[in-house]
């Protein structure tokens, strides 16, 4: 499958509604552009097999904590999944196939593994996108439990989450209970892609960053910020006409943006670069 085919399938998949959008497959399609030979079916079957291993050890119980502890025991004790604190910004932490192979990742990808195995077991798990961290919530009509897959499935209270946000954001953001609301699968995919985008930009891999932004825009076609960033990345890879189109569209929609002066200067620089080519 070519990168173009992977992109087309990703675009088709994310058009599905929340209930039928397959988060694992969509995550693997993100990785497919990096790994053309990746077998999506093989990794989906691995998640199926993992769920079977947990289910075979379950006993009858009426406590959600019993099932959460069984899932934790399998993923973190038996399989050895762990948060990658030593190479946090390695792009492999954002590719689901790598996370399954290496058994390490960042909060959002470990949460995707946790949710996808749990979903196969019938557990009502959703993602919670805290600022600077990502956790999972067991969400039933009569009970909610917050779980941190990056820290071996630790059970979190609201107070734990408040302290975590304040610590990770250096006190620059005030905790709100709304942070604990579940996010959609499309929002999870967007956040995964944003992580990759920032990694690639920091590494100077602008073509890869551009590829990521293009997929973010498939998920969020009206995003002015991503349109601007795509324009800046087009300029980096010397696709000047496309850069001008995006940056001008950003200014037209948001003429008083805080960064409008720098964007206007960027447009001037691009026009000068085009003039030198003629």
LODRENVEX-64303 format. One record per residue: y, x, z negated of N, C-alpha, C, O, CB in turn. Coordinates in steps of 0.1 Angstrom, whole numbers, plus 5000, padded with zeros to 4 digits. Glycine has a CB too. Example, Ala and Ser with C-alpha at 12.3 -4.5 7.8 and 13.67 -1.06 7.14 Angstrom:
BEGIN
494351324922495551234922496751324922496751424915495551134910 497851284929498951374929500051294921501151344920499451414943 
end
This chain:
BEGIN
498850085000500050005000501250095000501450184992500049904988 502250065009503450145010504450094999504249994992504050125024 505450184997506550144988507150014992507549934983507550254987 507349995005507949875010507049745007507549645003508149875025 505749765008504849655004504949624989504949504985503449695009 504949734981505049714967506349634963506349554955504949844959 507449674970508749614967508649464971509149374964509849684975 508049434983507949294987507149214978507549104974507249295002 505949264973505149194964505849174950505749064944503849264961 506649274946507449264934508449144935508549064926508149394930 509149144947510149044949509548904949510048804944510849064962 508348894955507648764955507148724941507248604937506448764965 506648814933506148784920507248734911506948644903505448904915 508348804911509348764901510048634904510948584896510448874901 509748574916510248444919509548334911509948214911510248414934 508348374905507548274898508248234885509148304880506148324895 507848114880508548074867507948154856506948224857508347924865 508548134844508148214832506648204829506048304825508948174820 506148084830504748064826503748134835502648174830504447914826 504048144848503148194857503448344862502648404869503048114870 504548394858504948534862503948624854503948624841506448564859 503248704861502248804855502948934851503349014860501048834864 503248954838504049064834503349194836503949294840504349054819 502049204834501349324837501349364851501649484855499849314832 501049274860501149304875502449344879502649434887500649174883 503549274874504849314878505249454873505849524880505949214872 504849484861505049614856504349724864504849834866504549624841 503149694868502349784876502949804890502849904896500849744877 503549694895504249704908505449794908505749864917504649564913 506149804896507149894894506650034895507250124902507849874880 505450064889504850194890504350224903504250344907503750204879 503950124911503350144924504250224934503750294942502950014930 505550214932506450284941506450434937506750514946507850224940 506150464925506050604921504650664924504550784927506350614906 503650574923502250614925501650524936501050424933501450604912 501750564949501350484960499850454959499350344964501650544972 499050544953497550514953497150444941495950424939496850654953 498050394932497650324920496950194924497350124932498950294912 495850164917495050044919495549944908495149954896493550064918 496349844912496749744902495649674896495549644884497749654909 494649634905493549554900492749634889492249574880492549524912 492649764891491849844881492549844867491849834857491749994886 493849854867494549844854494549714848494549694836495949904856 494649604856494549474851493249454845493049384834494849364862 492149504851490849484846490649564833489949534824489749534856 491349674832491349754819491949674808491349674797492149894821 493049604810493549514800492549404796492449374784494949454805 491949354806490849254803489849304794489349244784490249204817 489349434798488249494790488749524776487949504766487849624797 489949564774490549594761490449474752490149474741491949654762 490949364758490849234751489449194746489249144735491549124759 488549224755487149194752486649274740485849224732486249214764 487049394739486649484728487149434715486449434705487149624730 488449384715488949324703488249194699487849174688490549294704 488049114709487448984706486048994701485548914693487448894719 485349094705483949114701483849144686482849134680483249224709 484949194680484949234666485549134657485649144645485649364664 486049024663486748924655485748834647484648814652487648834664 486248794636485448694628486348574626487548574629485048754614 485748464623486448344621487448354610487148394599485548214618 488748324612489748334602490848234605491048194617490348474601 491648194595492748104598494048164596495048094596492647984589 494048294595495348364592495748444605494948524610495248464580 496948424610497448504621497448654618497248744627498848464625 497748694605497748834601496348894603496249014606498148844587 495248814602493948864604493848914619493249024621492848764601 494248834628494148864642495048984646494749074654494448744651 496248984640497249094643496649224638496749324644498549064636 496049224626495449344620494249394629494049514630495049324606 493549294634492349334642492849404655492349504660491549214646 493949344661494549404673495149544670494949634678495549304679 495849554659496349684655495249784653495349894657497149664642 494249744646493149844643492549894657492250014658492049774635 492349804666491749844679492749934687492350044691491449724688 494049894688494949964697495350104690495350204697496149884699 495650104678496250224671495250304664495350434664497250184662 494150254658493150334652492050374661491650494662492550254640 491450274668490350314677490850374690490250474694489550184680 491750314697492250364710493250474709493450554718492750254718 493950484698494950594695496250574702496950674705494350714699 496650454706498050434711499050474701498950444689498250294716 500150544706501150594697502550594704502550604716500850724691 503550584696504950604702505150744705504850834698505950554692 505750764717506050904722507350944717508450924723506050904738 507351004705508651054699508951194703510151244701508451054684 508051264710508351404713508851414728509551514731507051484712 508551324736509051324750509551184753509051124763508051374760 510451134745510850994746511350954760511150844765511950964736 512151054767512751024779511951074792512451084803514151084780 510651094789509751124801509550994808509250894803508351174795 509850994822509750864829508350804828508150684830510050894844 507250884826505950834825505850724814504950644814504950944823 506650734804506650634793507050494798506850394791507650684782 507650484809508150364815507150304825507450194830509450374821 506050374829505150324838503850274831503250354824504750434849 503550154833502450094825501050164827500350184818502249944829 500850214840499550284842499550414834498450444828499450314857 500650484833500750604825500550584810499850654803502050684828 501150474806501050434792499550404788499050444778501950314788 498850334797497450304795496550434796495650444788496950204805 496950524805496150644806496350744795495450804789496450714820 497650764792498050864782498050814768498150884758499350914785 498050674766498050604753499250644745499150654733496750644745 500350654752501650674745502750624754502650614766501850824742 503850584747504950524755506150494746506150544735504450394762 507050424752508250384744508050244739507150174743509550404753 509050194730508750064724508449954734507649874732509950024716 509249944745509049834754507649834762507049734763510149824764 507249954766505949954773504749944764503749874767505850084781 504849994752503849964742503749824738502749764736504050054729 504949754738505049614735504349534746503749434744506449574733 504549574759503949514770502449524769501749424771504449574783 501849634765500449654763499949554752498949484754500049794760 500749554741500349474730500349324734499349254731501349494718 501349284741501449144745500449104755499848994754502849114750 500149194764499149154775497749154769496949064774499249254786 497449244760496049234754496049104745495049034745495749364745 497149084737497148964729497148834737496448734732498348974720 497748834748497748714756496348674761496048554761498748724768 495648774764494248754768493348694757492348644759493648874774 493848714745493148664733493648534728493148484718493148774722 494648484735495248354731496248364721496648264715494148264727 496748484718497748494707499148464713499448504724497748634701 499948384706501348344711502348454708503148444699501748214705 502248554717503148674715504248674725504048644737502348804716 505448714721506648714729507348844726507148904716507548594727 508248894736509049014734510348984727510948874729509249084747 510849074719512049064712512849194715512449304711511949044696 514049174722514749294727515949324717517049294719515349264740 515549394706516649444697517449544704517049614713515949494684 518749564700519549674705518849804702518649834690520949664700 518549884712518050014711516550024706516050124703518850094701 515949904705514549904702513849774707514649674711514349914686 512549774708511849654713510649624705509849714702511549674728 510449504701509349464692508749334698509149284708509749444678 507649294691506849174695506949074684507049104672505349214699 506948944688506948844678505748754680505448704692508248754679 504948724670503948624670504748494667505248474656502748644659 504748404677505548284676504748154677504348114688506648284686 504448104665503747974665504647864659505647904652502447984656 504347744660505247634655505547644640506647614635504747504658 504547694633504747694618504847844612504847854600503547624612 504847944621504948074615505448174626505048164638503548124610 506248274622506648374630506448514623506748524611508148364634 505948604631505748744625506248844635505848844647504148764622 507048934630507549044639506749164637506349204626509049074635 506449224649505449334650506049454658506749424668504049294656 505949574653506549694660505449784665504849864658507349774650 505049764678503949844684504349994685503450074685503649794698 505550024685505950174686505650244673505350364673507450184689 505550164662505150214649503850154644503750104633506250194639 502850164653501450124649501349984645500549954636500950224639 502149894651501949754647502549714634502049614628500549714648 503449784629504049754615504649614615505249574625505149864612 504449544605504949414603506349424598506649494588504149324593 507349364604508749374601509349244595508949134599509549414613 510249264586510949144581512349154588512649244595511249154565 513049044587514449044592515249154587516049214594515148904590 515149184574515849294568515449434574516349514577515649294553 514149454577513749574584514449584597514949694601512149564586 514549474605515149474618516649504617517149584625514949344625 517249454607518749474605518949624602519849684609519249394593 518149684593518349824590517949914602518650014605517449864578 516949874610516549944622517649954632517950054638515349884628 518249834635519349824644520549914640521149984648519849684647 520949904627522049974622521750124623522750204626522349934608 520550164620520250304620520250364635520850464637518850334614 519650284644519550334658520850334665521150414674518550254665 521750234661523050224667524150284659525350274662523350084670 523750354649524750434641525850344635526950384633525450534649 525450224632526450134625527550074635528450014630527150194614 527350094648528350054658528149904662529049854669528350144670 527149844657526849704661526449624649525649674641525849694672 526949504647526549424636525349344639525349274650527749334631 524349344630523149264633523349114633524149064625522049304622 522749044642522848904643521448844644520548914650523648854655 521148734638519848674639519448644653518248634656519848544630 520448624662520148594676519348714682518748694692521348574683 519448834677518748944682517248924681516448984689519149074674 516848834672515348814670514848704679513648674679515148774656 515648644688515148544697514348614708514648724712516348464703 513348544713512448604724513248614737514148544740511248514726 512848714745513348744758512348704768511148684766513748894760 512848674780511948634791511248754797511648874795512748564802 510248724805509548834812510548904822510449034824508348784820 511348834829512348894838513248984830513649094835513148784845 513648954818514549034810513749164806514349274805515048964798 512449144803511649264799511549364811511749484809510249224795 511349304823511249394835512549464838512649574841510849314847 513649384836515049444838515249564828515749664832516049344836 514849544815515049644805514149764808514649884807514749594791 512949744813512049864817512749944828512750064828510749814821 513249864838513949934849515150004845515550114850514249834860 515949944836517150014831516850144824517550244826517949924822 515750144817515350274811515050374821515550494820514050254802 514350344832514050434843515350474850515550594853513150374853 516250384852517450414859518250524851518750614857518350284860 518350504838519150594830518450734830519150834830519350544816 517150734830516450864830516650934843516951054843514950844828 516550864854516750934867518150974869518351084875516350834878 519150904865520550944867520751064859521451164863521450834862 520251074846520551184838519851314844520351424842519951164823 518751294851517951404857518551444871518051534877516551374858 519551364876520051394889519151344900519351394911520351534890 518251254897517351204908517951074913517450964910515851184902 518951094921519750974925519050884935519250754934521051014931 518150934943517450844952516450754944516350634947516650924963 515850814934514950734926515650634918515250514916514050824917 516850674913517650584905518150464914518250354909518950654899 518450494927518850394936517750294938517950174939519350454949 516550344940515350254941515250164930514850044931514150334943 515450214918515350134906516450024905516149904902515450214893 517650064909518749964908518549854919518849734916520150034911 517949884930517649784940516749674934516849554937517049844952 515749724926514849624920515449544908515149434906513549704914 516449614901517149534891517949424897518049314892518149634883 518449454909519249354916518349244922518849124924520049414927 517149264924516249164928516049064916515948944918514849214932 516049124904515849034892517148974888517248864883515349124881 518349034891519648994887520649004899521449094898520149064874 520448924909521248944921522748934920523448984928520748844931 523248864909524648854908525248954899526448944895524948714902 524549054895525049154885526149244891525849324900523949234879 527349224887528449314891528249464887528549554895529749264887 527749474875527549614870526549684879526749804882527049614856 525449614882524449684891524849704905524549804911523149604891 525749614910526349634923527149754923527149834932527149504927 527949764913528849894911527950014911528250114918529649884899 526950014902526050134901525350164914525150284917525150114890 524950064921524250084934525250154943524950244950523749954940 526550114943527550174952527750324948527850404957528850094950 527850344935527950484930526850574934526950694938528150494915 525650514934524450594938524350604953523950714958523150524933 524750504961524850524975525750644978525450724987525450394982 526850654971527750764973527150894971527350994978529050754965 526350904960525651024956524651074967524551194969524851004943 524050974974523051014984523751004998523051005009521850924984 525050994999525851005011525650895020525650905033525551135018 525350775015525250655023526650585021526650485014524050565019 527650635028528950605024529350465028530150395020529950695031 528950415039529350275043528850175033529550085029528750245057 527550195028527050095018527750115005527950024998525450125017 528050245002528850264989530150194989530450124979529050414987 530850205000532150135001532049985000532849914993532850165014 531049935006530749785006530549734991531149634987529549745015 529649804984529349764970530549784961530849694953528149844965 531249904962532349924953533549834955534149794946532750074954 533749804968534849714971534449574966535349494962535149714986 533249534968532749404963532949394948533349284942531349374967 532649504941532849504926534349484923534649404914532349634920 535249554929536649544927537249404930538049354923537449654934 536749354941537149214945536849114935537649024932536549174959 535649124929535249034919535749054905535848964897533649024918 536149184903536549224889537749324890537549434886535349284881 538849274896539949374899540549434886541149544887541049294906 540449364875540949424862539949484853540149494841541749314855 538849524859537749584852538249714845539149784851536549624861 537749744833538249864826538149994834538950084833537549884813 537049994843536850114851537450104865537150184874535350144852 538250004868538749974881539550104886539350134898539649854881 540350164878541050284884540150394888540350454899541950344873 539050424881538150524885537350484897536950564906537150564874 537050354899536350304911537250314923536750354934535850154908 538450284921539450304933539550444937539650474949540850244929 539550534927539550684930538250724937538250804947539750764918 537150664933535850694940535850644954535450714963534650624932 536450524957536550474970537450564979537050594990537150334970 538550614973539350714980538650834984538750894995540650744972 537850884975537051014977536050984988535851074996536351054964 535450874988534450834998535150835012534550885022533750704995 536250765013536950765026537350905031537250925043538250675024 537750985021538051125025536851195030536851275040538651205013 535651175024534451235028534051185042533551265050533251205018 534251055045533951005058534851065069534351095080534050845058 536151085065537051145075536651285078536851325090538451145069 536151355069535651495072534451495081534251595088535351565059 533751385081532551385090532951355105532151375114531551285085 534051295107534451255120535251365128535651345139535351125119 
end
